[in-house]
């Protein structure tokens, strides 16, 4: 079995403008996903909005530059993730298709074992 990180990207503005029932529907979807695939889920969390992030970059080989905000400005921001165990990429994609992302999409990436 291999591990796959599923990154959930959504339009933060659209999510913020959505009515409470849309949020409730999304949370119901995540609960259903967890109930169905709990044995394969190795971790996962929702993230605070990208406006709360801090970016750290190496500054010309000496020290660091630290700025408020996301690494890049995009319409869709990383809103959460699941770490899944699956037999192969096809199985991970099949599970990822069930993750609610009404205002965006998901990205599936194999985890590279180190060592």
OpenMM code with the backbone's topology and positions (N, CA, C; nanometers):
from openmm import Vec3, app, unit

residues = "UNK UNK UNK UNK UNK UNK UNK UNK UNK UNK UNK UNK UNK UNK UNK UNK UNK UNK UNK UNK UNK UNK UNK UNK UNK UNK UNK UNK UNK UNK UNK UNK UNK UNK UNK UNK UNK UNK UNK UNK UNK UNK UNK UNK UNK UNK UNK UNK UNK UNK UNK UNK UNK UNK UNK UNK UNK UNK UNK UNK UNK UNK UNK UNK UNK UNK UNK UNK UNK UNK UNK UNK UNK UNK UNK UNK UNK UNK UNK UNK UNK UNK UNK UNK UNK UNK UNK UNK UNK UNK UNK UNK UNK UNK UNK UNK UNK UNK UNK UNK UNK UNK UNK UNK UNK UNK UNK UNK UNK UNK UNK UNK UNK UNK UNK".split()
positions = [
    Vec3(0.0849, -0.1185, 0.0000),
    Vec3(0.0000, 0.0000, 0.0000),
    Vec3(0.0891, 0.1244, 0.0000),
    Vec3(0.0417, 0.2265, -0.0663),
    Vec3(0.1137, 0.3536, -0.0750),
    Vec3(0.0282, 0.4639, -0.0123),
    Vec3(0.0916, 0.5754, 0.0167),
    Vec3(0.0191, 0.6897, 0.0700),
    Vec3(0.0067, 0.7977, -0.0358),
    Vec3(-0.1070, 0.8669, -0.0324),
    Vec3(-0.1373, 0.9743, -0.1261),
    Vec3(-0.1904, 1.0934, -0.0472),
    Vec3(-0.1384, 1.2114, -0.0790),
    Vec3(-0.1880, 1.3334, -0.0177),
    Vec3(-0.2899, 1.3935, -0.1128),
    Vec3(-0.4098, 1.4149, -0.0632),
    Vec3(-0.5148, 1.4773, -0.1436),
    Vec3(-0.5312, 1.6193, -0.0922),
    Vec3(-0.4957, 1.7159, -0.1765),
    Vec3(-0.5032, 1.8576, -0.1422),
    Vec3(-0.6363, 1.9125, -0.1922),
    Vec3(-0.7071, 1.9815, -0.1055),
    Vec3(-0.8392, 2.0341, -0.1389),
    Vec3(-0.8262, 2.1850, -0.1625),
    Vec3(-0.8492, 2.2272, -0.2867),
    Vec3(-0.8414, 2.3682, -0.3233),
    Vec3(-0.9815, 2.4202, -0.3504),
    Vec3(-1.0128, 2.5356, -0.2941),
    Vec3(-1.1433, 2.5954, -0.3197),
    Vec3(-1.1309, 2.7469, -0.3274),
    Vec3(-1.2273, 2.8079, -0.3908),
    Vec3(-1.2372, 2.9529, -0.4020),
    Vec3(-1.2849, 3.0058, -0.2669),
    Vec3(-1.1954, 3.0696, -0.1924),
    Vec3(-1.2304, 3.1174, -0.0585),
    Vec3(-1.3418, 3.2208, -0.0609),
    Vec3(-1.3462, 3.3046, -0.1634),
    Vec3(-1.4531, 3.4055, -0.1734),
    Vec3(-1.5883, 3.3389, -0.1916),
    Vec3(-1.5938, 3.2402, -0.2785),
    Vec3(-1.7202, 3.1702, -0.3030),
    Vec3(-1.7664, 3.0986, -0.1768),
    Vec3(-1.6715, 3.0388, -0.1056),
    Vec3(-1.7087, 2.9715, 0.0187),
    Vec3(-1.7600, 3.0721, 0.1218),
    Vec3(-1.6957, 3.1876, 0.1285),
    Vec3(-1.7372, 3.2906, 0.2233),
    Vec3(-1.8734, 3.3487, 0.1911),
    Vec3(-1.9073, 3.3515, 0.0619),
    Vec3(-2.0356, 3.4076, 0.0182),
    Vec3(-2.1480, 3.3048, 0.0187),
    Vec3(-2.1137, 3.1784, 0.0356),
    Vec3(-2.2153, 3.0721, 0.0301),
    Vec3(-2.3054, 3.0784, 0.1535),
    Vec3(-2.4280, 3.0352, 0.1362),
    Vec3(-2.5206, 3.0348, 0.2498),
    Vec3(-2.4849, 2.9200, 0.3448),
    Vec3(-2.5328, 2.9266, 0.4691),
    Vec3(-2.4983, 2.8241, 0.5681),
    Vec3(-2.5329, 2.6816, 0.5257),
    Vec3(-2.6355, 2.6663, 0.4432),
    Vec3(-2.6715, 2.5300, 0.4013),
    Vec3(-2.5641, 2.4695, 0.3109),
    Vec3(-2.4943, 2.5523, 0.2329),
    Vec3(-2.3860, 2.5010, 0.1483),
    Vec3(-2.2711, 2.4503, 0.2350),
    Vec3(-2.2410, 2.5229, 0.3419),
    Vec3(-2.1359, 2.4789, 0.4338),
    Vec3(-2.1777, 2.3489, 0.5030),
    Vec3(-2.3029, 2.3416, 0.5451),
    Vec3(-2.3540, 2.2212, 0.6111),
    Vec3(-2.3476, 2.1016, 0.5165),
    Vec3(-2.3819, 2.1231, 0.3906),
    Vec3(-2.3761, 2.0160, 0.2908),
    Vec3(-2.2328, 1.9673, 0.2732),
    Vec3(-2.1377, 2.0620, 0.2683),
    Vec3(-1.9973, 2.0262, 0.2535),
    Vec3(-1.9511, 1.9446, 0.3743),
    Vec3(-1.9846, 1.9877, 0.4944),
    Vec3(-1.9428, 1.9158, 0.6146),
    Vec3(-2.0070, 1.7772, 0.6210),
    Vec3(-2.1326, 1.7665, 0.5790),
    Vec3(-2.1972, 1.6356, 0.5712),
    Vec3(-2.1210, 1.5444, 0.4754),
    Vec3(-2.0744, 1.6022, 0.3645),
    Vec3(-1.9966, 1.5254, 0.2673),
    Vec3(-1.8651, 1.4756, 0.3249),
    Vec3(-1.7987, 1.5605, 0.4035),
    Vec3(-1.6723, 1.5176, 0.4655),
    Vec3(-1.6969, 1.4093, 0.5705),
    Vec3(-1.8051, 1.4213, 0.6463),
    Vec3(-1.8377, 1.3166, 0.7438),
    Vec3(-1.8660, 1.1844, 0.6722),
    Vec3(-1.9412, 1.1905, 0.5629),
    Vec3(-1.9716, 1.0693, 0.4860),
    Vec3(-1.8440, 1.0088, 0.4274),
    Vec3(-1.7543, 1.0947, 0.3782),
    Vec3(-1.6264, 1.0469, 0.3253),
    Vec3(-1.5481, 0.9757, 0.4354),
    Vec3(-1.5426, 1.0362, 0.5537),
    Vec3(-1.4723, 0.9754, 0.6662),
    Vec3(-1.5335, 0.8436, 0.7093),
    Vec3(-1.6667, 0.8380, 0.7106),
    Vec3(-1.7338, 0.7135, 0.7476),
    Vec3(-1.7020, 0.6022, 0.6481),
    Vec3(-1.7008, 0.6361, 0.5207),
    Vec3(-1.6798, 0.5347, 0.4166),
    Vec3(-1.5333, 0.4923, 0.4054),
    Vec3(-1.4425, 0.5876, 0.4193),
    Vec3(-1.3007, 0.5598, 0.3926),
    Vec3(-1.2128, 0.5717, 0.5166),
    Vec3(-1.2722, 0.5643, 0.6344),
    Vec3(-1.1971, 0.5802, 0.7585),
    Vec3(-1.0754, 0.4908, 0.7693),
    Vec3(-1.0843, 0.3686, 0.7207),
    Vec3(-0.9717, 0.2755, 0.7299),
    Vec3(-0.8534, 0.3201, 0.6441),
    Vec3(-0.8791, 0.3989, 0.5406),
    Vec3(-0.7726, 0.4438, 0.4506),
    Vec3(-0.7178, 0.5813, 0.4889),
    Vec3(-0.7884, 0.6542, 0.5740),
    Vec3(-0.7465, 0.7901, 0.6100),
    Vec3(-0.6379, 0.7833, 0.7168),
    Vec3(-0.5212, 0.8374, 0.6854),
    Vec3(-0.4082, 0.8408, 0.7778),
    Vec3(-0.3965, 0.9758, 0.8471),
    Vec3(-0.4684, 1.0739, 0.7992),
    Vec3(-0.4661, 1.2072, 0.8586),
    Vec3(-0.5437, 1.3028, 0.7710),
    Vec3(-0.5638, 1.4216, 0.8203),
    Vec3(-0.6326, 1.5236, 0.7432),
    Vec3(-0.6815, 1.6343, 0.8338),
    Vec3(-0.6949, 1.7510, 0.7780),
    Vec3(-0.7439, 1.8670, 0.8514),
    Vec3(-0.7935, 1.9727, 0.7548),
    Vec3(-0.8810, 2.0571, 0.8066),
    Vec3(-0.9172, 2.1800, 0.7368),
    Vec3(-0.8144, 2.2848, 0.7773),
    Vec3(-0.7924, 2.3819, 0.6915),
    Vec3(-0.6968, 2.4878, 0.7200),
    Vec3(-0.7690, 2.6210, 0.7360),
    Vec3(-0.7104, 2.7096, 0.8140),
    Vec3(-0.7618, 2.8452, 0.8255),
    Vec3(-0.7456, 2.9144, 0.6892),
    Vec3(-0.8171, 3.0245, 0.6641),
    Vec3(-0.8060, 3.0933, 0.5346),
    Vec3(-0.6621, 3.1341, 0.5016),
    Vec3(-0.6334, 3.1469, 0.3736),
    Vec3(-0.4972, 3.1804, 0.3300),
    Vec3(-0.4529, 3.3168, 0.3838),
    Vec3(-0.5459, 3.4030, 0.4200),
    Vec3(-0.5094, 3.5332, 0.4761),
    Vec3(-0.4394, 3.5194, 0.6108),
    Vec3(-0.4499, 3.4031, 0.6753),
    Vec3(-0.3848, 3.3813, 0.8042),
    Vec3(-0.2461, 3.3206, 0.7900),
    Vec3(-0.2044, 3.2935, 0.6678),
    Vec3(-0.0770, 3.2247, 0.6473),
    Vec3(0.0413, 3.3209, 0.6581),
    Vec3(0.1579, 3.2629, 0.6766),
    Vec3(0.2841, 3.3355, 0.6780),
    Vec3(0.3779, 3.2647, 0.5818),
    Vec3(0.4426, 3.3418, 0.4955),
    Vec3(0.5346, 3.2859, 0.3974),
    Vec3(0.6780, 3.3141, 0.4401),
    Vec3(0.7627, 3.2125, 0.4321),
    Vec3(0.9035, 3.2245, 0.4695),
    Vec3(0.9865, 3.1862, 0.3482),
    Vec3(1.0787, 3.2742, 0.3094),
    Vec3(1.1661, 3.2479, 0.1945),
    Vec3(1.3098, 3.2782, 0.2327),
    Vec3(1.4001, 3.1984, 0.1794),
    Vec3(1.5419, 3.2275, 0.1990),
    Vec3(1.5731, 3.3599, 0.1293),
    Vec3(1.6526, 3.4436, 0.1943),
    Vec3(1.6849, 3.5762, 0.1408),
    Vec3(1.8296, 3.5792, 0.0948),
    Vec3(1.8514, 3.5521, -0.0323),
    Vec3(1.9852, 3.5600, -0.0929),
    Vec3(2.0945, 3.4909, -0.0120),
    Vec3(2.0634, 3.3729, 0.0396),
    Vec3(2.1635, 3.2960, 0.1110),
    Vec3(2.1891, 3.3396, 0.2539),
    Vec3(2.1336, 3.4530, 0.2939),
    Vec3(2.1534, 3.4999, 0.4316),
    Vec3(2.0197, 3.5338, 0.4936),
    Vec3(1.9815, 3.4586, 0.5915),
    Vec3(1.8577, 3.4887, 0.6624),
    Vec3(1.7339, 3.4527, 0.5835),
    Vec3(1.6242, 3.5077, 0.6292),
    Vec3(1.4945, 3.4770, 0.5705),
    Vec3(1.4113, 3.6039, 0.5588),
    Vec3(1.3217, 3.6022, 0.4617),
    Vec3(1.2202, 3.7055, 0.4497),
    Vec3(1.0888, 3.6423, 0.4920),
    Vec3(1.0211, 3.7062, 0.5860),
    Vec3(0.8946, 3.6547, 0.6379),
    Vec3(0.7864, 3.7571, 0.6056),
    Vec3(0.6811, 3.7120, 0.5368),
    Vec3(0.5717, 3.8016, 0.4995),
    Vec3(0.4379, 3.7397, 0.5371),
    Vec3(0.3423, 3.8259, 0.5648),
    Vec3(0.2065, 3.7797, 0.5903),
    Vec3(0.1425, 3.7415, 0.4584),
    Vec3(0.0625, 3.6369, 0.4605),
    Vec3(-0.0120, 3.5972, 0.3417),
    Vec3(0.0419, 3.4716, 0.2782),
    Vec3(-0.0327, 3.4283, 0.1810),
    Vec3(-0.0028, 3.3023, 0.1122),
    Vec3(0.1201, 3.3144, 0.0240),
    Vec3(0.1747, 3.1993, -0.0132),
    Vec3(0.2930, 3.1915, -0.0992),
    Vec3(0.2663, 3.2541, -0.2347),
    Vec3(0.1475, 3.2300, -0.2877),
    Vec3(0.1095, 3.2849, -0.4180),
    Vec3(-0.0357, 3.3289, -0.4114),
    Vec3(-0.0681, 3.4328, -0.4860),
    Vec3(-0.2075, 3.4757, -0.4925),
    Vec3(-0.2756, 3.4006, -0.6059),
    Vec3(-0.3787, 3.3271, -0.5705),
    Vec3(-0.4547, 3.2515, -0.6684),
    Vec3(-0.6020, 3.2600, -0.6336),
    Vec3(-0.6858, 3.2271, -0.7289),
    Vec3(-0.8293, 3.2273, -0.7023),
    Vec3(-0.8660, 3.1157, -0.6052),
    Vec3(-0.8063, 2.9993, -0.6248),
    Vec3(-0.8340, 2.8858, -0.5368),
    Vec3(-0.7176, 2.8688, -0.4407),
    Vec3(-0.7493, 2.8495, -0.3141),
    Vec3(-0.6470, 2.8344, -0.2112),
    Vec3(-0.6587, 2.6971, -0.1466),
    Vec3(-0.5485, 2.6499, -0.0921),
    Vec3(-0.5484, 2.5227, -0.0213),
    Vec3(-0.6320, 2.5377, 0.1045),
    Vec3(-0.7371, 2.4576, 0.1133),
    Vec3(-0.8286, 2.4691, 0.2257),
    Vec3(-0.8239, 2.3519, 0.3218),
    Vec3(-0.7596, 2.2429, 0.2800),
    Vec3(-0.7505, 2.1264, 0.3658),
    Vec3(-0.6867, 2.0116, 0.2909),
    Vec3(-0.6758, 1.8995, 0.3599),
    Vec3(-0.6113, 1.7844, 0.2977),
    Vec3(-0.6530, 1.6561, 0.3670),
    Vec3(-0.6348, 1.5468, 0.2972),
    Vec3(-0.6446, 1.4122, 0.3526),
    Vec3(-0.5165, 1.3388, 0.3156),
    Vec3(-0.4655, 1.2594, 0.4061),
    Vec3(-0.3581, 1.1668, 0.3757),
    Vec3(-0.4226, 1.0289, 0.3716),
    Vec3(-0.4195, 0.9667, 0.2534),
    Vec3(-0.4886, 0.8399, 0.2314),
    Vec3(-0.3895, 0.7282, 0.2034),
    Vec3(-0.4263, 0.6086, 0.2418),
    Vec3(-0.3522, 0.4896, 0.2029),
    Vec3(-0.4352, 0.4187, 0.0969),
    Vec3(-0.3711, 0.3837, -0.0130),
    Vec3(-0.4415, 0.3177, -0.1236),
    Vec3(-0.3478, 0.2199, -0.1919),
    Vec3(-0.4061, 0.1224, -0.2588),
    Vec3(-0.3271, 0.0214, -0.3294),
    Vec3(-0.2484, 0.0832, -0.4444),
    Vec3(-0.3082, 0.1832, -0.5102),
    Vec3(-0.2437, 0.2470, -0.6239),
    Vec3(-0.3107, 0.3811, -0.6512),
    Vec3(-0.2585, 0.4526, -0.7501),
    Vec3(-0.3106, 0.5847, -0.7825),
    Vec3(-0.4578, 0.5795, -0.8235),
    Vec3(-0.4956, 0.4774, -0.8972),
    Vec3(-0.6355, 0.4655, -0.9396),
    Vec3(-0.7304, 0.4582, -0.8200),
    Vec3(-0.6923, 0.3804, -0.7187),
    Vec3(-0.7760, 0.3705, -0.5994),
    Vec3(-0.7799, 0.5047, -0.5253),
    Vec3(-0.6666, 0.5740, -0.5177),
    Vec3(-0.6624, 0.7047, -0.4515),
    Vec3(-0.7499, 0.8051, -0.5254),
    Vec3(-0.7463, 0.8032, -0.6572),
    Vec3(-0.8295, 0.8943, -0.7371),
    Vec3(-0.9776, 0.8621, -0.7163),
    Vec3(-1.0111, 0.7348, -0.7127),
    Vec3(-1.1513, 0.6962, -0.6908),
    Vec3(-1.2014, 0.7509, -0.5578),
    Vec3(-1.1194, 0.7422, -0.4538),
    Vec3(-1.1595, 0.7974, -0.3236),
    Vec3(-1.1675, 0.9495, -0.3308),
    Vec3(-1.0695, 1.0126, -0.3937),
    Vec3(-1.0636, 1.1588, -0.3998),
    Vec3(-1.1844, 1.2183, -0.4718),
    Vec3(-1.2407, 1.1454, -0.5660),
    Vec3(-1.3592, 1.1937, -0.6371),
    Vec3(-1.4775, 1.2138, -0.5438),
    Vec3(-1.4744, 1.1496, -0.4280),
    Vec3(-1.5851, 1.1589, -0.3323),
    Vec3(-1.5681, 1.2724, -0.2315),
    Vec3(-1.4564, 1.3423, -0.2367),
    Vec3(-1.4321, 1.4528, -0.1426),
    Vec3(-1.5085, 1.5754, -0.1902),
    Vec3(-1.5914, 1.6345, -0.1024),
    Vec3(-1.6667, 1.7526, -0.1444),
    Vec3(-1.5745, 1.8713, -0.1677),
    Vec3(-1.5861, 1.9321, -0.2846),
    Vec3(-1.5105, 2.0528, -0.3197),
    Vec3(-1.5954, 2.1332, -0.4175),
    Vec3(-1.7109, 2.1784, -0.3702),
    Vec3(-1.8085, 2.2453, -0.4558),
    Vec3(-1.7554, 2.3740, -0.5178),
    Vec3(-1.6568, 2.4356, -0.4541),
    Vec3(-1.6054, 2.5633, -0.5036),
    Vec3(-1.4640, 2.5509, -0.5576),
    Vec3(-1.4248, 2.4302, -0.5979),
    Vec3(-1.2898, 2.4102, -0.6497),
    Vec3(-1.2674, 2.2678, -0.6925),
    Vec3(-1.1581, 2.2088, -0.6473),
    Vec3(-1.1247, 2.0720, -0.6851),
    Vec3(-1.0201, 2.0155, -0.5915),
    Vec3(-0.9757, 1.8958, -0.6212),
    Vec3(-0.8747, 1.8304, -0.5391),
    Vec3(-0.7566, 1.7891, -0.6260),
    Vec3(-0.6415, 1.7753, -0.5628),
    Vec3(-0.5198, 1.7301, -0.6291),
    Vec3(-0.4700, 1.6083, -0.5522),
    Vec3(-0.4367, 1.5019, -0.6238),
    Vec3(-0.3853, 1.3796, -0.5629),
    Vec3(-0.2365, 1.3679, -0.5948),
    Vec3(-0.1558, 1.3528, -0.4886),
    Vec3(-0.0116, 1.3407, -0.5092),
    Vec3(0.0430, 1.2242, -0.4290),
    Vec3(0.1192, 1.1366, -0.4935),
    Vec3(0.1817, 1.0276, -0.4194),
    Vec3(0.2828, 1.0842, -0.3180),
    Vec3(0.2877, 1.0227, -0.2022),
    Vec3(0.3871, 1.0604, -0.1009),
    Vec3(0.5159, 0.9866, -0.1352),
    Vec3(0.6244, 1.0599, -0.1363),
    Vec3(0.7540, 1.0002, -0.1664),
    Vec3(0.8199, 0.9534, -0.0372),
    Vec3(0.8396, 0.8234, -0.0242),
    Vec3(0.9066, 0.7745, 0.0980),
    Vec3(1.0521, 0.8230, 0.0995),
    Vec3(1.0964, 0.8652, 0.2138),
    Vec3(1.2357, 0.9087, 0.2283),
    Vec3(1.3129, 0.8016, 0.3030),
    Vec3(1.4288, 0.7733, 0.2526),
    Vec3(1.5129, 0.6765, 0.3221),
    Vec3(1.5195, 0.5431, 0.2568),
] * unit.nanometer
topology = app.Topology()
chain = topology.addChain("A")
for resn in residues:
    res = topology.addResidue(resn, chain)
    for name in ("N", "CA", "C"):
        topology.addAtom(name, app.Element.getBySymbol(name[0]), res)
